[in-house]
Amino acid sequence: MTQAQEVAVATTDKTTNTRTLVGRVVSDKRAKTITVLVERRVKHELYGKIVARSRKYHAHDEKGEYHMGDMVEIAETRPMSKTKNWVVTRLIEKARLV
């Protein structure tokens, strides 16, 4: 293997273990912060029925470019405040106008 190939392999072998979630923005009223609602479907432990579970996360939005209704991807990061330790990584779908 040449040195260039070794460098290429070393850079592609880096795997990040950051958790990412996909959810819908439900609030953008605060400065540099959005609230993202993440829904997931799980099987009920006793009855076996598929039920929807949801949770809200506060995510950092530096430029204020995400608004209510947008579908975004958030990634876990260092704590930025008491309740905020997620950051928006990308926009998946823009909110539709009704």
C-alpha positions as CSV (number, residue, x, y, z in Angstrom):
1,M,0.0,0.0,0.0
2,T,1.2,3.5,-0.8
3,Q,1.2,6.3,1.7
4,A,-1.7,8.0,-0.1
5,Q,-3.8,4.8,0.1
6,E,-3.0,4.5,3.8
7,V,-4.1,8.0,4.5
8,A,-7.3,7.5,2.5
9,V,-8.1,4.3,4.5
10,A,-7.4,6.0,7.8
11,T,-9.8,8.9,7.0
12,T,-12.6,6.7,5.8
13,D,-12.4,4.3,8.8
14,K,-13.4,7.1,11.2
15,T,-16.9,6.3,12.5
16,T,-18.8,8.7,14.7
17,N,-21.1,7.4,17.4
18,T,-23.3,10.5,17.6
19,R,-27.0,9.8,17.8
20,T,-29.2,11.3,15.2
21,L,-32.9,11.7,15.2
22,V,-35.5,13.0,12.7
23,G,-38.4,15.1,13.8
24,R,-40.7,18.0,13.1
25,V,-40.1,21.5,14.4
26,V,-43.0,22.5,16.7
27,S,-41.6,25.8,18.1
28,D,-39.1,28.4,16.8
29,K,-40.0,31.2,19.2
30,R,-36.7,31.3,21.1
31,A,-33.4,32.8,19.9
32,K,-31.1,30.2,18.4
33,T,-33.2,27.3,19.7
34,I,-36.0,25.2,18.2
35,T,-38.1,22.5,19.7
36,V,-38.3,19.2,17.7
37,L,-41.0,16.6,18.2
38,V,-39.6,13.1,17.5
39,E,-42.2,10.3,17.1
40,R,-41.4,6.6,17.2
41,R,-43.5,3.5,17.0
42,V,-42.9,0.7,19.5
43,K,-44.7,-2.5,20.4
44,H,-46.6,-2.5,23.7
45,E,-44.8,-4.8,26.1
46,L,-48.0,-6.7,27.3
47,Y,-50.5,-6.4,24.5
48,G,-48.3,-6.3,21.5
49,K,-50.1,-3.4,19.8
50,I,-48.0,-0.9,18.0
51,V,-48.3,2.5,19.8
52,A,-46.8,5.9,19.0
53,R,-44.4,7.4,21.5
54,S,-43.2,11.0,21.2
55,R,-40.6,13.3,22.9
56,K,-39.6,16.9,22.4
57,Y,-36.0,17.9,22.2
58,H,-34.5,21.4,22.3
59,A,-32.0,21.8,19.4
60,H,-29.5,24.6,18.6
61,D,-30.2,26.6,15.5
62,E,-27.5,29.2,15.1
63,K,-28.8,31.2,12.2
64,G,-32.5,30.8,12.9
65,E,-33.2,29.2,9.5
66,Y,-35.6,26.5,10.6
67,H,-39.3,27.2,11.2
68,M,-42.5,25.5,12.4
69,G,-43.4,22.5,10.3
70,D,-40.0,21.8,8.9
71,M,-38.7,18.2,9.1
72,V,-35.1,18.3,10.4
73,E,-32.4,15.9,11.5
74,I,-30.8,16.6,14.9
75,A,-27.5,15.2,16.3
76,E,-26.4,14.9,19.9
77,T,-23.7,17.2,21.0
78,R,-22.1,18.7,24.1
79,P,-24.5,20.5,26.6
80,M,-25.2,24.0,25.4
81,S,-27.6,24.9,28.2
82,K,-29.6,23.2,30.9
83,T,-32.0,21.6,28.5
84,K,-30.3,21.9,25.1
85,N,-27.8,19.3,24.0
86,W,-28.8,18.7,20.4
87,V,-27.9,20.6,17.2
88,V,-29.7,20.7,13.9
89,T,-27.6,19.0,11.2
90,R,-29.8,19.3,8.1
91,L,-33.2,20.2,6.7
92,I,-35.0,17.1,5.3
93,E,-38.3,18.7,4.2
94,K,-39.5,22.3,4.2
95,A,-42.9,23.0,5.7
96,R,-45.8,23.1,3.3
97,L,-48.0,26.2,3.1
98,V,-51.7,25.5,3.7
